[in-house]
């Protein structure tokens, strides 16, 4: 599955010396990472290691304390003028976020809207897509996430796994360059995890650039091109998924993986 990345393909995400503190608590301590187009990178590590915070910095849901993150060569969240960073307006930020899909632990669907509307609404509002085109694309995505026939269902009528697949389709409807997944299966019953990972495997096979925070080791080993192991706000180890998972070099990585197995 993995290994579809080409070392010459352009860098989509570049994080440079990213720090993040919440008050006196330093959560990220100088993260440097670049991700190429079509690459799937899994962020692994114990709870509290900074993985989700880093992911949220990539689309400026969290403000960095220091550093820079670029997506497709564009500085995220800020304009640089005279060497100083100035935060973008909400409107400018919304334009940047259109290109970055994000799927959370909780599905965040609109409870009062059916599946079709949940998926088609953002392209209509944010990309000015005609309703018919947005609806046609939503139906394609519903098929892709194996939910044909559920277009008119409301979130309360769906299982957690189905809701999460709708959430993935909703993010894809904006035609993002990059997909961020923050522990997308951690709120699901064990028997529903596979159906969500199955959709993510399809996306990876189709060449979507993905950064995934996950505890699903089999998925990371089989699907990721690279895994990045974080602990206490720093990257401890990174490399090809199978090498790191099957033969970790660092003591902290070994201890973590032993616990996970």
LINRA-V950324 format. One record per pair of residues at least 24 apart in sequence whose C-alpha atoms are under 8 Angstrom apart, sorted by the first residue. I is the first residue (numbers start at 1). GAP is how many residues later the second one is. Records with the same first field share a line. If there is no record, write none. Layout:
I = GAP, GAP
This chain:
1 = 204, 221, 222
2 = 38, 220, 221, 222, 223
3 = 222
4 = 34, 35, 203, 221
5 = 31, 32, 33, 34, 220
7 = 29
9 = 27, 28
10 = 26, 27
11 = 24, 25, 26, 61, 62
12 = 24, 25, 58, 59, 60, 61, 166, 197
13 = 56, 57, 58, 59, 60
14 = 55, 56, 57, 59
15 = 52, 53, 54, 55
16 = 51, 52, 53
17 = 49, 50, 51
18 = 46, 47, 48, 49, 50, 51
19 = 45, 46, 47, 48
20 = 43, 44, 45, 46
21 = 43, 44
26 = 207
27 = 26, 205, 206
28 = 25, 26, 204, 205, 206
29 = 204, 205
30 = 37, 203, 204
31 = 202, 203, 204
36 = 173
37 = 170, 171, 172
38 = 166, 169, 170, 171, 172
39 = 165, 168, 169, 170, 171, 185, 186, 187
40 = 164, 168, 169, 170, 171, 172, 183, 184, 185, 186
41 = 169, 170, 171, 183, 184, 185, 186, 187
42 = 169, 170, 171, 172, 178, 182, 184, 185, 186
43 = 168, 169, 170, 171, 184, 185, 186, 187
44 = 169, 170, 171, 183, 184, 185, 186
45 = 170, 184, 185, 186, 208, 211
46 = 184, 185, 210
48 = 183, 184
49 = 181, 182, 183, 184, 185
50 = 180, 181, 182, 183, 184
51 = 162, 179, 182
52 = 130, 161
55 = 125, 127, 156, 158
59 = 38, 41
98 = 28, 76, 78
99 = 75, 76, 77, 78, 79
100 = 76, 77, 78, 79, 80
101 = 70, 71, 73, 75, 76, 77, 78, 79
102 = 69, 77, 78, 79, 80
103 = 64, 65, 68, 76, 77, 78, 79, 81
104 = 77, 78, 79, 80
105 = 77, 78, 79, 80, 81, 82
106 = 58, 78, 81
107 = 56, 57, 60
108 = 59
109 = 46, 54, 58
110 = 45
111 = 43, 44, 45
112 = 42
113 = 41, 42
114 = 37, 38, 39, 40, 41
115 = 35, 36, 37, 38, 39, 40, 51
116 = 35, 36
118 = 48, 52
119 = 47, 48, 50, 51, 52, 54
120 = 50, 53
122 = 48, 51, 52
123 = 50, 51
127 = 47
134 = 39
137 = 36
138 = 31, 32, 35
141 = 28, 31, 32
142 = 24, 27
144 = 55
145 = 24, 54
160 = 27, 28, 29, 32
161 = 27, 31, 32, 34, 35
162 = 34
164 = 32
165 = 31, 34
177 = 31, 32
178 = 30, 31, 32, 33
179 = 29, 30, 31, 32
180 = 30, 31, 32
181 = 29, 30, 31, 32
182 = 30, 31, 32
183 = 29, 30, 31, 32
184 = 29, 30
185 = 29
215 = 45
217 = 28, 43
221 = 24
229 = 24
